Amino acid sequence: MKTYATLIALAALGGAGLWAQTPAQTGPVMPLPAEQAFGGGELTLSPNLAIELSRDASPRLRAAVQRLREAWSRQTGIRWSESTEGAAPAPVLTVVCDRSDSALPGLGDDESYTLTIDSHRAALHSARDAGALRGLATLTQLATRGPNGWSLPAATMRDAPRFAWRGLLIDVCRHWIPLPVIERNLDAMALVKLNVLHLHLSDDQGFRVESRTHPELQRLGSDGHYFSRTEIAEIVAYAAERCIRVVPEFDVPGHTTSWLVAHPELASAPGPYQLKRQWGVFDAVLDPTNERTYALVEEVMAEMGGLFPDAFMHLGGDENNGHQWTGNPGIQAFIREHRLTDNAGLQVYFNQRLDAFLAGRGKRVMGWDEILHPELPRDAMIDSWRGTAALAAAARLGFSGIMAHGYYLDHPDSAADEYLNDPVPAGSRLTAAERSRILGGEASMWSELVGPETIDSRIWPRAAAIAERFWSGEQVRDVGDMYRRLALVSARLTEAGVRHESNHEGMIDHLVDLNTAPGERQALRTFVDLLEPEGYHRVEIQIWMNQGTPLTGLADVTRPDRGPARAWRDAVSHYLFAPGALDRGAVAALAAPLDSWSHAARVVLAMGGRREYPALREAKVPAEGVLAAVAIAQAALNALADGRVLSREWQIEALATLDRAAADNLSATNLPFLPAVRWLTLAAGAPAAARRPGEPDWRARLEGRTPPARS
Ligand code: ACM
């Protein structure tokens, strides 16, 4: 804890660290409202604060106001008086919604609202429920503790989203993710104004919904882990209460092993088929030349279309490797007879039929990039996991689409990386009409490497930064300010019930036990926060992993984009690269946390050597990496502070050591601060005259983009 506080203070002093900029004018809210101005003064949150809601407010809006009251109670500890209608003692919050009703949420709903707060009253106004609920989310985040207690800042806001489709995909197939996890994530989505829950419901590893028409699908294809129809109705209702749509995905024709366990006769190669326990791209694919395939798929889609009322049905369509189609002479003959050209032609034939079938039931289909084909009906929508060029190609062909690429939460990208990725990047050459077809984006939580206990820590708080990318203007790109507000919203997310922070101690418990000394536990906490988990690459390192492997290893305990290591890296970056002289005073601050890091690594290394901590054996390589890197960083910082130049031999040896520390290790974790130690190594070996912070060639040299000069 001490280390962390030091680093925040350090970064704040630095002027360009993650938390360096604290422009009060942007306030606390994430996503940043479209227009906001803060006046002086504040509205005190006291038990006298009555909330006034018009009599014709819908049950949904009433419930949302009640949730605001409860959220404020948890935050402030204030007990509110009874809910009041009509006349209320001042000061009041009035919520006015012009046409309040409980219609199911739909694409393009009006989510705009205005909010005015002065020292006497607050007023939220919207045209529809969706806007009122977004405004209530803003109010939840606006409560701030100051010298006079809890209050709302005086402000005026006029807010509306940039994109209509702002989603979160949760894969419940690779690892089963049960109802309570889905519901707490819906609460979190509502807080950051995400409005689409995309459930990935069938894949090679599981068919996760109860089908009444084909119960053999869940009976044979789910290990008993699936949502009952009642649970689906509960999810849809819970989401609708928050003005969030639920889009189901049944991935066809590939990723269908779980269907083929019960129906091997519909595969394109002979069965039998068994559920997959590992991950990747498999050959199993439905046979689109078999009419019985359509009979099954259409019956299931019709049933699911009734269960999920949203206008969209996601058909997946990704990663069909075509091996079974190519290897099946009957299928190849069908392609020739129907002049379908190739496997892609066969897939679009399949998609055309499903599109027509679902259109007849009032549904629009969507699918991953691979469904894109000139002959795909233009009402289909593209979900682009391949990126800007693929989404632009779809938009040029006349398709609507959303961006998934760059927002994969199973990748350990930083919130900053995800935040700066734009569905329509600056410099896009799309016409206005083509741009208008890009409806937004989705953060995607694939579940190969997460279960109910760890999923929140991969989604949050990073998905809040992505939510801002989808809601706020494209010019909103200040990473420092984003991280400042992300820290605030992260605490609110915990209050809303997601467990990205609160499950962490339980995860530490998996590595230790009740007899572990408090000092050892503290060292372990410090150590795991220096590490980050590998992304999907983990399955190539830990090749034994399958669906049954407990997700309680070191990589599971670590979390992406952690503060201390990344903040230190940013502070080093500022020290070395910001214009001006290398600041000797900054060296002490940079060195300050390093002793505690090596202490933590030594303690963890010793624990890993003891029999009672088998799970910590895999900490050996990263702990040795921390020790070696800290020693190098300390030597380099000392040399820089003294104006000394370290020898070329020292540099070569240090760089080799850092390379070893950065190499794959069986724990499938990374040390995100290593790049900064590498910069320090190169800086400490550079001749004093070459040390020119602010100059591009200096930075290029340290970042390894030019070879180190002989000194
Ligand atoms: C995907 O990642 N295959 C959609």
Boltz pocket constraint, residues with backbone or C-beta under 6 A from the ligand:
constraints:
  - pocket:
      binder: B
      contacts: [[A, 318], [A, 319], [A, 368], [A, 385]]
      max_distance: 6.0
